[in-house]
């Protein structure tokens, strides 16, 4: 069982930055791919980024094209945390952001992750 708790959401003006954090419980954090998804009102849940760990390549990160160059995912396996640094935020980034965990390597955009946090609201507005 893995429990995930997100933090760091809030209201920010266009062009601003936020850093989301996700704290995970459990003893084998490094065994899990950590993902960030978002869901805006009336829209489907959308993949944002993922960070996976493998013995052959270490940590690999993947970011959706819609946020590439603005968002960065990172993980700290010693602290069981994953972060999403969001820069140059736009109104269309407004959504509830969810942290997710799953034992997978590949198919990161598939929302079938085993564990989910409760979500944190990000609102980008002037």
N, C-alpha and C positions, 0 to 999 in steps of 0.2 A: 504494500500500500504506500502510495506517495501522496502527500498533501502539499498543495501549492498555494502560496499567498502572494498576490501582486500588490505593489505599492508604487507611488510616484505619479499617478495621474493627476489631472487638474485642468484648469483653464489657462490657455496661453494665446498670445496674439499671433497672427500670421507672421512667419519668419522666425518665430521663437523656437526654443528647445525644451525638451523634457527628457528625463531619464527614468524609464520604468525598471523596476526590480521585481524579481520573483524569487522567493525563498522556498526551498523544497525540503521536506522532511525525508527521512530514510537514510539508509546506510550505503546505498550503492548509486549515488547520484551520477557518477561518471558512466554508469551503464546505460543511462537514458539520453535519448535525443531530446533536447529542449526546444520547444517552438513557441512562437508568438503568432497569434491570430487576432483579427479584429472584426467587429461586426457593427455596422452602422444601422440605424433604424430602417426597417423595411428591406434590408439587404442580407444576402447570405454571408456566413462567416468566411473571411478571407485570410489566406495565408500571408504572413508578413515576413517572418524570418525563422531560421532554425540553426541550432548549433549541435553538432554531433561529435562524439568521441569514438575513435577506433584505434585499435592497437597498431595498425599499419600506417596511419597517417596523422595521428593525434587529433586535434580539434579542427573540424571543418565547419565553415559557416556558409549559409545560403540566405539570400535576401530576394524578396519579390521584386520584379522589375519596376513595379509602381512606386517603390520607395528606395530603389537602389541609388546610392550616392548621397542619400539623406539619412538613412537609418543604418545603424550598426548593432549587431548582436554580439554579446560576449558572455562567457561563462567563467565562473570561478569554482572549480571542483572542490577546492579546500573549504570553501564557505557554503557550498550547496546553493549557489545563487546564479541566476542568469539575468542579464541586463539588456535593455533595448534603449540605445541612445538615439533620440529622434531630433534631428536638426532641420532647420528651414521648414517648419511645419506649415501645412496648408489647411484651409477649411475642410477640404475633402478627406483629411486625416482624422476628422472627428469620428469617434467610435468608442465602443467598449473594447478594451484590449485584454486578451486572455493569454495566460501562460499555459502551456501544455507539455506533458511528458509522455514518452513512449519508448519502449525498447524496439527501435527500428533503425535501420540505416538505409536511407533512400526514401523516395516517395514522400518527401517532407511536406508538400503542400496538401496532402490528403489529410482532412481533419479528423480522421479516425484515431486520434491519440487516446491512450487509455486513461490519462488523468488530466484534469483541468482545474484551474483556479477559478475564483469567483468573478474575476474581471475587475478592471479599473477604468474609469471613464476618462477619456481625453477629449477635450473640447477646444477647438481652434477657432477663435472668433475675435474680431476687433470690437 
